[in-house]
Amino acid sequence: MSMNVKKNDTVVVLSGKDKGKQGKVLSVDPKTRKVVVEKINMASRHQKPRRQGEEGGIIQKEIPLYASKVMTVCPKCSKPTRVSHKIEGGKKVRVCKHCGAEI
């Protein structure tokens, strides 16, 4: 399955506890249709020390959220936008719906 959100895109969260926040996409899982966004949807995890000298404790970790809850931000006009596709020179490129710039 193809998705409109790709790794390293800047996205804005549309719903949930982090609504309105922006971040960079760290990973995309098209099979489950989920994305991991930098410093968004943080959860506390208890980690046990595994080796001698390693510290345990509570760590903060990003957890995946559904790709339908985020929208790509255009790098040129800095607005959240739906992604359009255009064929240029035999290649399919992603284009901003607002300003027409390549994403």
Jmol script that loads the backbone (N, CA, C; Angstrom):
load data "model"
ATOM      1  N   MET A   1       0.833  -1.194   0.000  1.00  0.00           N
ATOM      2  CA  MET A   1       0.000   0.000   0.000  1.00  0.00           C
ATOM      3  C   MET A   1       0.870   1.246   0.000  1.00  0.00           C
ATOM      4  N   SER A   2       0.530   2.203  -0.832  1.00  0.00           N
ATOM      5  CA  SER A   2       1.292   3.446  -0.830  1.00  0.00           C
ATOM      6  C   SER A   2       0.640   4.441   0.132  1.00  0.00           C
ATOM      7  N   MET A   3       1.467   5.317   0.665  1.00  0.00           N
ATOM      8  CA  MET A   3       0.985   6.325   1.602  1.00  0.00           C
ATOM      9  C   MET A   3       1.462   7.696   1.136  1.00  0.00           C
ATOM     10  N   ASN A   4       0.733   8.736   1.520  1.00  0.00           N
ATOM     11  CA  ASN A   4       1.097  10.097   1.135  1.00  0.00           C
ATOM     12  C   ASN A   4       2.190  10.682   2.019  1.00  0.00           C
ATOM     13  N   VAL A   5       2.451  10.046   3.154  1.00  0.00           N
ATOM     14  CA  VAL A   5       3.475  10.522   4.075  1.00  0.00           C
ATOM     15  C   VAL A   5       4.725   9.674   3.891  1.00  0.00           C
ATOM     16  N   LYS A   6       5.871  10.335   3.777  1.00  0.00           N
ATOM     17  CA  LYS A   6       7.147   9.639   3.594  1.00  0.00           C
ATOM     18  C   LYS A   6       8.089   9.988   4.756  1.00  0.00           C
ATOM     19  N   LYS A   7       9.154   9.198   4.892  1.00  0.00           N
ATOM     20  CA  LYS A   7      10.167   9.453   5.903  1.00  0.00           C
ATOM     21  C   LYS A   7      10.817  10.815   5.649  1.00  0.00           C
ATOM     22  N   ASN A   8      11.133  11.544   6.711  1.00  0.00           N
ATOM     23  CA  ASN A   8      11.748  12.880   6.710  1.00  0.00           C
ATOM     24  C   ASN A   8      10.797  13.999   6.290  1.00  0.00           C
ATOM     25  N   ASP A   9       9.512  13.719   6.071  1.00  0.00           N
ATOM     26  CA  ASP A   9       8.530  14.775   5.823  1.00  0.00           C
ATOM     27  C   ASP A   9       8.241  15.502   7.131  1.00  0.00           C
ATOM     28  N   THR A  10       7.909  16.790   7.036  1.00  0.00           N
ATOM     29  CA  THR A  10       7.414  17.522   8.194  1.00  0.00           C
ATOM     30  C   THR A  10       5.902  17.408   8.167  1.00  0.00           C
ATOM     31  N   VAL A  11       5.319  17.001   9.296  1.00  0.00           N
ATOM     32  CA  VAL A  11       3.875  16.806   9.368  1.00  0.00           C
ATOM     33  C   VAL A  11       3.289  17.551  10.562  1.00  0.00           C
ATOM     34  N   VAL A  12       1.988  17.817  10.505  1.00  0.00           N
ATOM     35  CA  VAL A  12       1.254  18.411  11.618  1.00  0.00           C
ATOM     36  C   VAL A  12       0.203  17.390  12.050  1.00  0.00           C
ATOM     37  N   VAL A  13      -0.008  17.274  13.373  1.00  0.00           N
ATOM     38  CA  VAL A  13      -0.959  16.313  13.923  1.00  0.00           C
ATOM     39  C   VAL A  13      -2.351  16.932  13.887  1.00  0.00           C
ATOM     40  N   LEU A  14      -3.331  16.186  13.361  1.00  0.00           N
ATOM     41  CA  LEU A  14      -4.686  16.691  13.188  1.00  0.00           C
ATOM     42  C   LEU A  14      -5.603  16.419  14.372  1.00  0.00           C
ATOM     43  N   SER A  15      -5.353  15.338  15.113  1.00  0.00           N
ATOM     44  CA  SER A  15      -6.231  15.013  16.235  1.00  0.00           C
ATOM     45  C   SER A  15      -5.463  14.270  17.318  1.00  0.00           C
ATOM     46  N   GLY A  16      -6.032  14.256  18.499  1.00  0.00           N
ATOM     47  CA  GLY A  16      -5.413  13.567  19.627  1.00  0.00           C
ATOM     48  C   GLY A  16      -4.779  14.521  20.611  1.00  0.00           C
ATOM     49  N   LYS A  17      -4.011  13.989  21.541  1.00  0.00           N
ATOM     50  CA  LYS A  17      -3.430  14.808  22.609  1.00  0.00           C
ATOM     51  C   LYS A  17      -2.367  15.779  22.107  1.00  0.00           C
ATOM     52  N   ASP A  18      -1.757  15.499  20.961  1.00  0.00           N
ATOM     53  CA  ASP A  18      -0.720  16.370  20.399  1.00  0.00           C
ATOM     54  C   ASP A  18      -1.227  17.192  19.216  1.00  0.00           C
ATOM     55  N   LYS A  19      -2.521  17.458  19.157  1.00  0.00           N
ATOM     56  CA  LYS A  19      -3.134  18.190  18.044  1.00  0.00           C
ATOM     57  C   LYS A  19      -2.462  19.545  17.831  1.00  0.00           C
ATOM     58  N   GLY A  20      -2.092  19.834  16.580  1.00  0.00           N
ATOM     59  CA  GLY A  20      -1.480  21.108  16.231  1.00  0.00           C
ATOM     60  C   GLY A  20       0.039  21.118  16.271  1.00  0.00           C
ATOM     61  N   LYS A  21       0.660  20.097  16.855  1.00  0.00           N
ATOM     62  CA  LYS A  21       2.122  20.047  16.935  1.00  0.00           C
ATOM     63  C   LYS A  21       2.718  19.559  15.621  1.00  0.00           C
ATOM     64  N   GLN A  22       3.924  20.054  15.318  1.00  0.00           N
ATOM     65  CA  GLN A  22       4.629  19.637  14.108  1.00  0.00           C
ATOM     66  C   GLN A  22       5.852  18.816  14.473  1.00  0.00           C
ATOM     67  N   GLY A  23       6.227  17.924  13.584  1.00  0.00           N
ATOM     68  CA  GLY A  23       7.422  17.114  13.790  1.00  0.00           C
ATOM     69  C   GLY A  23       7.837  16.429  12.508  1.00  0.00           C
ATOM     70  N   LYS A  24       9.036  15.836  12.549  1.00  0.00           N
ATOM     71  CA  LYS A  24       9.596  15.137  11.400  1.00  0.00           C
ATOM     72  C   LYS A  24       9.269  13.651  11.501  1.00  0.00           C
ATOM     73  N   VAL A  25       8.894  13.039  10.387  1.00  0.00           N
ATOM     74  CA  VAL A  25       8.567  11.611  10.363  1.00  0.00           C
ATOM     75  C   VAL A  25       9.857  10.807  10.453  1.00  0.00           C
ATOM     76  N   LEU A  26       9.953   9.937  11.460  1.00  0.00           N
ATOM     77  CA  LEU A  26      11.142   9.103  11.663  1.00  0.00           C
ATOM     78  C   LEU A  26      11.034   7.782  10.919  1.00  0.00           C
ATOM     79  N   SER A  27       9.835   7.187  10.905  1.00  0.00           N
ATOM     80  CA  SER A  27       9.646   5.932  10.179  1.00  0.00           C
ATOM     81  C   SER A  27       8.198   5.794   9.746  1.00  0.00           C
ATOM     82  N   VAL A  28       8.004   5.003   8.684  1.00  0.00           N
ATOM     83  CA  VAL A  28       6.684   4.766   8.115  1.00  0.00           C
ATOM     84  C   VAL A  28       6.497   3.269   7.966  1.00  0.00           C
ATOM     85  N   ASP A  29       5.330   2.764   8.392  1.00  0.00           N
ATOM     86  CA  ASP A  29       5.004   1.352   8.228  1.00  0.00           C
ATOM     87  C   ASP A  29       3.739   1.246   7.374  1.00  0.00           C
ATOM     88  N   PRO A  30       3.897   1.021   6.051  1.00  0.00           N
ATOM     89  CA  PRO A  30       2.731   0.989   5.180  1.00  0.00           C
ATOM     90  C   PRO A  30       1.789  -0.193   5.440  1.00  0.00           C
ATOM     91  N   LYS A  31       2.308  -1.257   6.011  1.00  0.00           N
ATOM     92  CA  LYS A  31       1.474  -2.441   6.270  1.00  0.00           C
ATOM     93  C   LYS A  31       0.409  -2.135   7.330  1.00  0.00           C
ATOM     94  N   THR A  32       0.807  -1.468   8.404  1.00  0.00           N
ATOM     95  CA  THR A  32      -0.140  -1.112   9.474  1.00  0.00           C
ATOM     96  C   THR A  32      -0.675   0.310   9.317  1.00  0.00           C
ATOM     97  N   ARG A  33      -0.176   1.059   8.287  1.00  0.00           N
ATOM     98  CA  ARG A  33      -0.576   2.440   8.001  1.00  0.00           C
ATOM     99  C   ARG A  33      -0.294   3.372   9.176  1.00  0.00           C
ATOM    100  N   LYS A  34       0.879   3.167   9.825  1.00  0.00           N
ATOM    101  CA  LYS A  34       1.264   3.983  10.967  1.00  0.00           C
ATOM    102  C   LYS A  34       2.584   4.693  10.706  1.00  0.00           C
ATOM    103  N   VAL A  35       2.779   5.832  11.400  1.00  0.00           N
ATOM    104  CA  VAL A  35       4.012   6.606  11.297  1.00  0.00           C
ATOM    105  C   VAL A  35       4.515   6.937  12.693  1.00  0.00           C
ATOM    106  N   VAL A  36       5.834   7.108  12.818  1.00  0.00           N
ATOM    107  CA  VAL A  36       6.447   7.556  14.066  1.00  0.00           C
ATOM    108  C   VAL A  36       6.973   8.960  13.803  1.00  0.00           C
ATOM    109  N   VAL A  37       6.510   9.930  14.617  1.00  0.00           N
ATOM    110  CA  VAL A  37       6.879  11.329  14.439  1.00  0.00           C
ATOM    111  C   VAL A  37       7.738  11.764  15.620  1.00  0.00           C
ATOM    112  N   GLU A  38       8.807  12.507  15.321  1.00  0.00           N
ATOM    113  CA  GLU A  38       9.762  12.959  16.322  1.00  0.00           C
ATOM    114  C   GLU A  38       9.083  13.816  17.395  1.00  0.00           C
ATOM    115  N   LYS A  39       9.248  13.421  18.668  1.00  0.00           N
ATOM    116  CA  LYS A  39       8.728  14.122  19.849  1.00  0.00           C
ATOM    117  C   LYS A  39       7.213  14.293  19.864  1.00  0.00           C
ATOM    118  N   ILE A  40       6.492  13.388  19.172  1.00  0.00           N
ATOM    119  CA  ILE A  40       5.024  13.384  19.163  1.00  0.00           C
ATOM    120  C   ILE A  40       4.556  12.018  19.640  1.00  0.00           C
ATOM    121  N   ASN A  41       3.452  12.003  20.403  1.00  0.00           N
ATOM    122  CA  ASN A  41       2.857  10.769  20.923  1.00  0.00           C
ATOM    123  C   ASN A  41       3.859  10.013  21.805  1.00  0.00           C
ATOM    124  N   MET A  42       4.427  10.733  22.782  1.00  0.00           N
ATOM    125  CA  MET A  42       5.431  10.154  23.674  1.00  0.00           C
ATOM    126  C   MET A  42       4.759   9.280  24.742  1.00  0.00           C
ATOM    127  N   ALA A  43       5.432   8.198  25.099  1.00  0.00           N
ATOM    128  CA  ALA A  43       4.957   7.291  26.143  1.00  0.00           C
ATOM    129  C   ALA A  43       6.121   6.947  27.060  1.00  0.00           C
ATOM    130  N   SER A  44       5.815   6.697  28.320  1.00  0.00           N
ATOM    131  CA  SER A  44       6.834   6.311  29.293  1.00  0.00           C
ATOM    132  C   SER A  44       6.987   4.798  29.288  1.00  0.00           C
ATOM    133  N   ARG A  45       8.216   4.359  29.246  1.00  0.00           N
ATOM    134  CA  ARG A  45       8.511   2.926  29.277  1.00  0.00           C
ATOM    135  C   ARG A  45       9.490   2.654  30.413  1.00  0.00           C
ATOM    136  N   HIS A  46       9.233   1.590  31.154  1.00  0.00           N
ATOM    137  CA  HIS A  46      10.136   1.193  32.223  1.00  0.00           C
ATOM    138  C   HIS A  46      11.170   0.253  31.625  1.00  0.00           C
ATOM    139  N   GLN A  47      12.444   0.609  31.786  1.00  0.00           N
ATOM    140  CA  GLN A  47      13.517  -0.187  31.200  1.00  0.00           C
ATOM    141  C   GLN A  47      14.406  -0.732  32.299  1.00  0.00           C
ATOM    142  N   LYS A  48      14.653  -2.021  32.221  1.00  0.00           N
ATOM    143  CA  LYS A  48      15.495  -2.713  33.186  1.00  0.00           C
ATOM    144  C   LYS A  48      16.930  -2.709  32.669  1.00  0.00           C
ATOM    145  N   PRO A  49      17.913  -2.542  33.535  1.00  0.00           N
ATOM    146  CA  PRO A  49      19.295  -2.621  33.056  1.00  0.00           C
ATOM    147  C   PRO A  49      19.613  -4.036  32.556  1.00  0.00           C
ATOM    148  N   ARG A  50      20.169  -4.138  31.364  1.00  0.00           N
ATOM    149  CA  ARG A  50      20.445  -5.448  30.754  1.00  0.00           C
ATOM    150  C   ARG A  50      21.896  -5.891  30.983  1.00  0.00           C
ATOM    151  N   ARG A  51      22.832  -4.953  30.992  1.00  0.00           N
ATOM    152  CA  ARG A  51      24.252  -5.297  31.196  1.00  0.00           C
ATOM    153  C   ARG A  51      24.769  -4.637  32.454  1.00  0.00           C
ATOM    154  N   GLN A  52      25.900  -5.114  32.904  1.00  0.00           N
ATOM    155  CA  GLN A  52      26.533  -4.521  34.075  1.00  0.00           C
ATOM    156  C   GLN A  52      26.954  -3.081  33.771  1.00  0.00           C
ATOM    157  N   GLY A  53      26.590  -2.161  34.631  1.00  0.00           N
ATOM    158  CA  GLY A  53      26.950  -0.771  34.454  1.00  0.00           C
ATOM    159  C   GLY A  53      25.900   0.035  33.692  1.00  0.00           C
ATOM    160  N   GLU A  54      24.965  -0.641  33.039  1.00  0.00           N
ATOM    161  CA  GLU A  54      23.902   0.058  32.304  1.00  0.00           C
ATOM    162  C   GLU A  54      22.828   0.514  33.285  1.00  0.00           C
ATOM    163  N   GLU A  55      22.267   1.689  33.031  1.00  0.00           N
ATOM    164  CA  GLU A  55      21.248   2.219  33.932  1.00  0.00           C
ATOM    165  C   GLU A  55      19.857   1.838  33.458  1.00  0.00           C
ATOM    166  N   GLY A  56      19.000   1.586  34.401  1.00  0.00           N
ATOM    167  CA  GLY A  56      17.596   1.335  34.103  1.00  0.00           C
ATOM    168  C   GLY A  56      16.813   2.590  34.446  1.00  0.00           C
ATOM    169  N   GLY A  57      15.518   2.511  34.357  1.00  0.00           N
ATOM    170  CA  GLY A  57      14.690   3.654  34.711  1.00  0.00           C
ATOM    171  C   GLY A  57      13.543   3.844  33.744  1.00  0.00           C
ATOM    172  N   ILE A  58      12.914   5.001  33.855  1.00  0.00           N
ATOM    173  CA  ILE A  58      11.779   5.322  32.994  1.00  0.00           C
ATOM    174  C   ILE A  58      12.290   6.164  31.825  1.00  0.00           C
ATOM    175  N   ILE A  59      12.035   5.676  30.612  1.00  0.00           N
ATOM    176  CA  ILE A  59      12.473   6.408  29.421  1.00  0.00           C
ATOM    177  C   ILE A  59      11.244   6.875  28.636  1.00  0.00           C
ATOM    178  N   GLN A  60      11.403   7.988  27.915  1.00  0.00           N
ATOM    179  CA  GLN A  60      10.340   8.499  27.058  1.00  0.00           C
ATOM    180  C   GLN A  60      10.604   8.002  25.639  1.00  0.00           C
ATOM    181  N   LYS A  61       9.561   7.526  24.958  1.00  0.00           N
ATOM    182  CA  LYS A  61       9.720   6.924  23.649  1.00  0.00           C
ATOM    183  C   LYS A  61       8.546   7.327  22.762  1.00  0.00           C
ATOM    184  N   GLU A  62       8.837   7.595  21.472  1.00  0.00           N
ATOM    185  CA  GLU A  62       7.763   7.883  20.531  1.00  0.00           C
ATOM    186  C   GLU A  62       7.080   6.570  20.146  1.00  0.00           C
ATOM    187  N   ILE A  63       5.753   6.579  20.132  1.00  0.00           N
ATOM    188  CA  ILE A  63       5.015   5.406  19.694  1.00  0.00           C
ATOM    189  C   ILE A  63       4.254   5.750  18.414  1.00  0.00           C
ATOM    190  N   PRO A  64       4.002   4.764  17.556  1.00  0.00           N
ATOM    191  CA  PRO A  64       3.367   5.039  16.263  1.00  0.00           C
ATOM    192  C   PRO A  64       1.942   5.575  16.404  1.00  0.00           C
ATOM    193  N   LEU A  65       1.537   6.383  15.420  1.00  0.00           N
ATOM    194  CA  LEU A  65       0.155   6.814  15.319  1.00  0.00           C
ATOM    195  C   LEU A  65      -0.290   6.648  13.878  1.00  0.00           C
ATOM    196  N   TYR A  66      -1.588   6.599  13.668  1.00  0.00           N
ATOM    197  CA  TYR A  66      -2.118   6.359  12.327  1.00  0.00           C
ATOM    198  C   TYR A  66      -1.775   7.503  11.392  1.00  0.00           C
ATOM    199  N   ALA A  67      -1.429   7.157  10.157  1.00  0.00           N
ATOM    200  CA  ALA A  67      -1.038   8.148   9.158  1.00  0.00           C
ATOM    201  C   ALA A  67      -2.190   9.083   8.806  1.00  0.00           C
ATOM    202  N   SER A  68      -3.426   8.649   9.025  1.00  0.00           N
ATOM    203  CA  SER A  68      -4.577   9.495   8.727  1.00  0.00           C
ATOM    204  C   SER A  68      -4.719  10.642   9.733  1.00  0.00           C
ATOM    205  N   LYS A  69      -3.998  10.579  10.842  1.00  0.00           N
ATOM    206  CA  LYS A  69      -4.049  11.631  11.859  1.00  0.00           C
ATOM    207  C   LYS A  69      -3.013  12.720  11.637  1.00  0.00           C
ATOM    208  N   VAL A  70      -2.188  12.586  10.589  1.00  0.00           N
ATOM    209  CA  VAL A  70      -1.182  13.606  10.291  1.00  0.00           C
ATOM    210  C   VAL A  70      -1.353  14.114   8.868  1.00  0.00           C
ATOM    211  N   MET A  71      -0.895  15.347   8.635  1.00  0.00           N
ATOM    212  CA  MET A  71      -0.962  15.942   7.311  1.00  0.00           C
ATOM    213  C   MET A  71       0.388  16.566   6.982  1.00  0.00           C
ATOM    214  N   THR A  72       0.846  16.372   5.764  1.00  0.00           N
ATOM    215  CA  THR A  72       2.136  16.884   5.318  1.00  0.00           C
ATOM    216  C   THR A  72       2.126  18.409   5.274  1.00  0.00           C
ATOM    217  N   VAL A  73       3.237  19.029   5.704  1.00  0.00           N
ATOM    218  CA  VAL A  73       3.394  20.478   5.659  1.00  0.00           C
ATOM    219  C   VAL A  73       4.283  20.816   4.462  1.00  0.00           C
ATOM    220  N   CYS A  74       3.817  21.754   3.626  1.00  0.00           N
ATOM    221  CA  CYS A  74       4.572  22.175   2.446  1.00  0.00           C
ATOM    222  C   CYS A  74       5.813  22.954   2.887  1.00  0.00           C
ATOM    223  N   PRO A  75       7.005  22.627   2.374  1.00  0.00           N
ATOM    224  CA  PRO A  75       8.215  23.350   2.766  1.00  0.00           C
ATOM    225  C   PRO A  75       8.250  24.797   2.244  1.00  0.00           C
ATOM    226  N   LYS A  76       7.528  25.080   1.159  1.00  0.00           N
ATOM    227  CA  LYS A  76       7.545  26.429   0.583  1.00  0.00           C
ATOM    228  C   LYS A  76       6.554  27.370   1.267  1.00  0.00           C
ATOM    229  N   CYS A  77       5.270  26.969   1.345  1.00  0.00           N
ATOM    230  CA  CYS A  77       4.254  27.866   1.909  1.00  0.00           C
ATOM    231  C   CYS A  77       3.989  27.604   3.398  1.00  0.00           C
ATOM    232  N   SER A  78       4.594  26.587   3.979  1.00  0.00           N
ATOM    233  CA  SER A  78       4.483  26.237   5.412  1.00  0.00           C
ATOM    234  C   SER A  78       3.052  26.003   5.873  1.00  0.00           C
ATOM    235  N   LYS A  79       2.198  25.506   4.979  1.00  0.00           N
ATOM    236  CA  LYS A  79       0.816  25.189   5.324  1.00  0.00           C
ATOM    237  C   LYS A  79       0.606  23.689   5.262  1.00  0.00           C
ATOM    238  N   PRO A  80      -0.257  23.141   6.147  1.00  0.00           N
ATOM    239  CA  PRO A  80      -0.617  21.732   6.004  1.00  0.00           C
ATOM    240  C   PRO A  80      -1.376  21.555   4.692  1.00  0.00           C
ATOM    241  N   THR A  81      -1.028  20.541   3.937  1.00  0.00           N
ATOM    242  CA  THR A  81      -1.625  20.377   2.617  1.00  0.00           C
ATOM    243  C   THR A  81      -1.847  18.911   2.279  1.00  0.00           C
ATOM    244  N   ARG A  82      -2.840  18.679   1.444  1.00  0.00           N
ATOM    245  CA  ARG A  82      -3.002  17.352   0.870  1.00  0.00           C
ATOM    246  C   ARG A  82      -1.971  17.224  -0.246  1.00  0.00           C
ATOM    247  N   VAL A  83      -1.542  16.017  -0.494  1.00  0.00           N
ATOM    248  CA  VAL A  83      -0.495  15.789  -1.480  1.00  0.00           C
ATOM    249  C   VAL A  83      -1.133  15.418  -2.813  1.00  0.00           C
ATOM    250  N   SER A  84      -0.737  16.133  -3.857  1.00  0.00           N
ATOM    251  CA  SER A  84      -1.164  15.840  -5.214  1.00  0.00           C
ATOM    252  C   SER A  84       0.019  15.219  -5.940  1.00  0.00           C
ATOM    253  N   HIS A  85      -0.259  14.462  -6.989  1.00  0.00           N
ATOM    254  CA  HIS A  85       0.809  13.829  -7.766  1.00  0.00           C
ATOM    255  C   HIS A  85       0.793  14.365  -9.185  1.00  0.00           C
ATOM    256  N   LYS A  86       1.972  14.603  -9.726  1.00  0.00           N
ATOM    257  CA  LYS A  86       2.125  15.101 -11.089  1.00  0.00           C
ATOM    258  C   LYS A  86       3.256  14.324 -11.744  1.00  0.00           C
ATOM    259  N   ILE A  87       3.125  14.055 -13.038  1.00  0.00           N
ATOM    260  CA  ILE A  87       4.177  13.335 -13.759  1.00  0.00           C
ATOM    261  C   ILE A  87       5.015  14.359 -14.515  1.00  0.00           C
ATOM    262  N   GLU A  88       6.306  14.420 -14.160  1.00  0.00           N
ATOM    263  CA  GLU A  88       7.247  15.337 -14.815  1.00  0.00           C
ATOM    264  C   GLU A  88       8.437  14.530 -15.320  1.00  0.00           C
ATOM    265  N   GLY A  89       8.657  14.564 -16.605  1.00  0.00           N
ATOM    266  CA  GLY A  89       9.806  13.852 -17.184  1.00  0.00           C
ATOM    267  C   GLY A  89       9.769  12.359 -16.958  1.00  0.00           C
ATOM    268  N   GLY A  90       8.571  11.779 -16.960  1.00  0.00           N
ATOM    269  CA  GLY A  90       8.436  10.342 -16.747  1.00  0.00           C
ATOM    270  C   GLY A  90       8.500   9.922 -15.291  1.00  0.00           C
ATOM    271  N   LYS A  91       8.672  10.877 -14.355  1.00  0.00           N
ATOM    272  CA  LYS A  91       8.728  10.575 -12.920  1.00  0.00           C
ATOM    273  C   LYS A  91       7.486  11.126 -12.229  1.00  0.00           C
ATOM    274  N   LYS A  92       6.998  10.406 -11.254  1.00  0.00           N
ATOM    275  CA  LYS A  92       5.852  10.842 -10.469  1.00  0.00           C
ATOM    276  C   LYS A  92       6.375  11.651  -9.280  1.00  0.00           C
ATOM    277  N   VAL A  93       5.965  12.919  -9.170  1.00  0.00           N
ATOM    278  CA  VAL A  93       6.433  13.779  -8.079  1.00  0.00           C
ATOM    279  C   VAL A  93       5.246  14.221  -7.233  1.00  0.00           C
ATOM    280  N   ARG A  94       5.511  14.482  -5.960  1.00  0.00           N
ATOM    281  CA  ARG A  94       4.475  14.962  -5.037  1.00  0.00           C
ATOM    282  C   ARG A  94       4.440  16.485  -5.084  1.00  0.00           C
ATOM    283  N   VAL A  95       3.228  17.044  -5.117  1.00  0.00           N
ATOM    284  CA  VAL A  95       3.056  18.483  -5.292  1.00  0.00           C
ATOM    285  C   VAL A  95       2.080  19.010  -4.252  1.00  0.00           C
ATOM    286  N   CYS A  96       2.330  20.250  -3.766  1.00  0.00           N
ATOM    287  CA  CYS A  96       1.457  20.935  -2.807  1.00  0.00           C
ATOM    288  C   CYS A  96       0.184  21.379  -3.506  1.00  0.00           C
ATOM    289  N   LYS A  97      -0.978  21.166  -2.879  1.00  0.00           N
ATOM    290  CA  LYS A  97      -2.250  21.589  -3.452  1.00  0.00           C
ATOM    291  C   LYS A  97      -2.422  23.111  -3.404  1.00  0.00           C
ATOM    292  N   HIS A  98      -1.788  23.794  -2.431  1.00  0.00           N
ATOM    293  CA  HIS A  98      -1.954  25.251  -2.267  1.00  0.00           C
ATOM    294  C   HIS A  98      -1.109  26.039  -3.259  1.00  0.00           C
ATOM    295  N   CYS A  99       0.195  25.783  -3.267  1.00  0.00           N
ATOM    296  CA  CYS A  99       1.110  26.645  -4.045  1.00  0.00           C
ATOM    297  C   CYS A  99       1.698  25.947  -5.277  1.00  0.00           C
ATOM    298  N   GLY A 100       1.515  24.637  -5.402  1.00  0.00           N
ATOM    299  CA  GLY A 100       2.031  23.912  -6.565  1.00  0.00           C
ATOM    300  C   GLY A 100       3.503  23.557  -6.486  1.00  0.00           C
ATOM    301  N   ALA A 101       4.151  23.797  -5.353  1.00  0.00           N
ATOM    302  CA  ALA A 101       5.582  23.489  -5.191  1.00  0.00           C
ATOM    303  C   ALA A 101       5.774  21.989  -4.995  1.00  0.00           C
ATOM    304  N   GLU A 102       6.929  21.508  -5.419  1.00  0.00           N
ATOM    305  CA  GLU A 102       7.260  20.093  -5.249  1.00  0.00           C
ATOM    306  C   GLU A 102       7.615  19.817  -3.795  1.00  0.00           C
ATOM    307  N   ILE A 103       7.081  18.715  -3.287  1.00  0.00           N
ATOM    308  CA  ILE A 103       7.344  18.353  -1.878  1.00  0.00           C
ATOM    309  C   ILE A 103       8.468  17.344  -1.844  1.00  0.00           C
TER     310      ILE A 103
END
end "model"
wireframe off; spacefill off
backbone 0.3
color backbone group
